[in-house]
């Protein structure tokens, strides 16, 4: 099969190479999945550079999110040959096939395509956990979503709207306003413009946002427009720097600043994982959440470098998808 193979730490996506390697053999409890779509992530770049917290042994195939069709399954398992699935694994997704524990896969909801499902596994439960488990968001509250056109951002906008909240989308360019409005944001602000906190206050009648969803690193400035008893959720640091926060602002507004680490729930609160997925599958079947796939889709594993460079440029929206197939299906 064809797969991206990394034999040493790379400078960047341009150094990625596609090789012919054997199809993996599934072990006990594993599925063999023919990959239709790969969900590209910024951390894929960090992984191939040796800058991510996970450092696989060489050689390895990067890629953590995928969707596809089961071609081999355990006889006593929950899936059968031909089932559409999506899932995640620390490595292995930039390939034509992947062997993965069936516990790390789910059936694709009937309302979603395989391309859409490739962007479901990491982003949507992260955003749901941030808003519902950590921020305890309520219907009617104002939610400020930073990087609202990105993967977790669009998921947060859709989930907040589906659960009855009012959304202000904060993005880094005017061009992304229409993307956010199409997903349910009532208002949009540009967080690269100096007066955006004042604009948020204006939009909320001077009260501020009840919930702030921050995957960028904008907590300090967001506290200027956070409401009394507001909840700020730290989701990530896309801006690159770890913030230092003035604790007096947290005290003066009775604000709670919390973090979300969805990947650690399996280890620390495993009972919450099925709860979150049940809620997400219900929203998907009701067509209240739908992953947004960035156009163009990148066909061919050799185009993965272009997909990752597009993500690094911050020009993308939603989920960037790579298809191992060289050309679109004629069906």
Secondary structure, DSSP 8 states (H G I E B T S, - for coil): -EEE-BSS--SSGGG--EEE-------TTEEEEEEEEEEE-HHHHHHHHT-SS----SSB----EEEEEEEE--TTSS--TT-EEEEE-SS--SBSEEEEEGGGEEE--TT--HHHHTTTTTHHHHHHIIIIIIS---TT-EEEEETTTSHHHHHHHHHHHHTT-EEEEEESSGGGHHHHHHTT-SEEEETTSTTHHHHHHHHTTTS-EEEEEESSS-HHHHGGGEEEEEEEEE---TTSS-----HHHHHHTT-EEEE--GGGHHHH-HHHHHHHHHHHHHHHHTTS----B-SS-EESGGGHHHHHHHHHTT---SBEEEESSSS----
